[in-house]
């Protein structure tokens, strides 16, 4: 039985970044390309800090590629691409309420404390006497 991987194999950085640049990056594809079982690949990128950094850098290459493609579409007039970039990069969405947080309406209800059972019974009896005396 082969020894389990403790880190990504030599050349993994260049290989994973090339996969990311070509839109082929996924955990399963990366593990296969590096000759590693998927469970070991996942363990290595979780537990071995240099391997985790290599994986995160490859994901950053992929993210940059996707953002560049989205930006190109947005500049060509694609409204959905514009909305997505505004939401992703700048936190703006159409779902936010208009106006600042200080202009929002706030309603507060202050309820009286609960009565103990004896006080409640007395209050109910007084109200009942008022109702019957008024008729």
C-alpha positions as CSV (number, residue, x, y, z in Angstrom):
1,X,0.0,0.0,0.0
2,X,1.4,3.4,-1.0
3,X,2.1,6.0,1.7
4,X,-0.5,8.8,1.9
5,X,0.4,12.2,0.5
6,X,1.5,14.7,3.0
7,X,1.8,17.6,0.5
8,X,1.1,18.4,-3.1
9,X,3.6,16.9,-5.5
10,X,6.4,18.9,-7.1
11,X,5.1,21.1,-10.0
12,X,1.6,21.3,-8.6
13,X,1.6,25.1,-8.4
14,X,2.3,25.6,-12.2
15,X,-0.1,22.7,-13.1
16,X,-3.0,24.0,-11.0
17,X,-2.6,27.6,-12.1
18,X,-2.6,26.4,-15.8
19,X,-5.7,24.4,-15.1
20,X,-7.3,27.5,-13.5
21,X,-6.4,29.7,-16.5
22,X,-8.0,27.2,-18.8
23,X,-11.2,26.9,-16.8
24,X,-10.5,23.3,-15.8
25,X,-10.0,23.7,-12.1
26,X,-12.0,21.5,-9.7
27,X,-10.9,19.5,-6.7
28,X,-11.6,16.2,-8.5
29,X,-9.8,17.2,-11.7
30,X,-6.9,18.6,-9.8
31,X,-6.5,15.4,-7.7
32,X,-6.6,13.3,-10.9
33,X,-4.1,15.5,-12.7
34,X,-1.7,15.3,-9.8
35,X,-2.1,11.5,-9.4
36,X,-3.7,11.8,-5.9
37,X,-6.8,10.2,-4.5
38,X,-9.5,12.9,-4.0
39,X,-9.7,12.3,-0.2
40,X,-6.0,12.7,0.2
41,X,-6.0,15.8,-2.0
42,X,-8.7,17.4,0.2
43,X,-6.8,16.5,3.4
44,X,-3.5,17.9,2.1
45,X,-5.0,21.3,1.0
46,X,-6.7,21.5,4.4
47,X,-3.9,20.5,6.6
48,X,-0.6,21.4,4.8
49,X,-0.3,25.2,4.8
50,X,2.0,25.5,1.7
51,X,-0.3,23.2,-0.2
52,X,-3.3,25.2,0.9
53,X,-1.7,28.4,-0.4
54,X,-1.0,26.8,-3.7
55,X,-4.7,25.7,-4.0
56,X,-5.9,29.2,-2.9
57,X,-3.6,30.9,-5.5
58,X,-5.0,28.6,-8.2
59,X,-8.5,29.5,-7.2
60,X,-7.5,33.2,-7.3
61,X,-6.3,32.7,-10.9
62,X,-9.7,31.2,-11.8
63,X,-11.6,34.0,-10.0
64,X,-9.5,36.6,-11.9
65,X,-10.2,34.9,-15.2
66,X,-14.0,34.8,-14.5
67,X,-14.1,38.4,-13.3
68,X,-12.2,39.5,-16.4
69,X,-14.7,37.7,-18.6
70,X,-17.6,39.2,-16.7
71,X,-16.1,42.7,-17.0
72,X,-15.6,42.3,-20.7
73,X,-19.3,41.4,-21.1
74,X,-20.3,44.3,-18.9
75,X,-18.3,46.7,-21.0
76,X,-20.1,45.4,-24.1
77,X,-23.4,46.4,-22.5
78,X,-24.6,43.2,-20.8
79,X,-26.8,44.6,-18.1
80,X,-26.8,41.4,-16.1
81,X,-23.0,41.3,-16.1
82,X,-23.1,44.9,-14.8
83,X,-25.5,44.1,-12.0
84,X,-23.5,41.1,-11.0
85,X,-20.2,43.0,-10.9
86,X,-21.8,45.8,-8.8
87,X,-23.1,43.2,-6.4
88,X,-20.0,41.1,-6.2
89,X,-17.3,43.8,-6.2
90,X,-19.1,46.7,-4.6
91,X,-21.9,45.1,-2.5
92,X,-24.7,47.0,-4.4
93,X,-27.9,45.2,-5.2
94,X,-31.4,46.2,-6.3
95,X,-32.8,44.6,-3.2
96,X,-31.4,47.1,-0.7
97,X,-33.9,49.6,0.7
98,X,-33.5,53.1,-0.5
99,X,-32.2,55.7,1.9
100,X,-29.8,55.5,4.7
101,X,-30.1,53.4,7.8
102,X,-30.9,56.5,9.8
103,X,-34.0,57.2,7.7
104,X,-35.6,53.8,8.4
105,X,-38.8,53.7,10.4
106,X,-38.5,51.9,13.8
107,X,-41.4,50.9,16.0
108,X,-40.9,49.9,19.6
109,X,-43.6,48.3,21.8
110,X,-43.1,48.6,25.6
111,X,-45.1,46.0,27.5
112,X,-45.8,46.3,31.2
113,X,-44.4,43.6,33.4
114,X,-46.5,40.5,34.1
115,X,-48.8,40.5,37.1
116,X,-48.6,37.8,39.7
117,X,-51.8,35.6,39.7
118,X,-53.3,37.2,42.8
119,X,-53.0,40.8,41.4
120,X,-54.4,39.6,38.0
121,X,-57.4,38.0,39.7
122,X,-58.0,41.3,41.6
123,X,-57.7,43.4,38.4
124,X,-60.1,41.1,36.5
125,X,-62.7,41.2,39.4
126,X,-62.5,45.0,39.6
127,X,-63.1,45.3,35.8
128,X,-66.0,42.8,36.0
129,X,-67.6,44.8,38.9
130,X,-67.4,48.0,36.8
131,X,-69.1,46.3,33.9
132,X,-71.9,44.9,36.0
133,X,-72.4,48.2,37.9
134,X,-72.6,50.1,34.6
135,X,-75.6,48.1,33.3
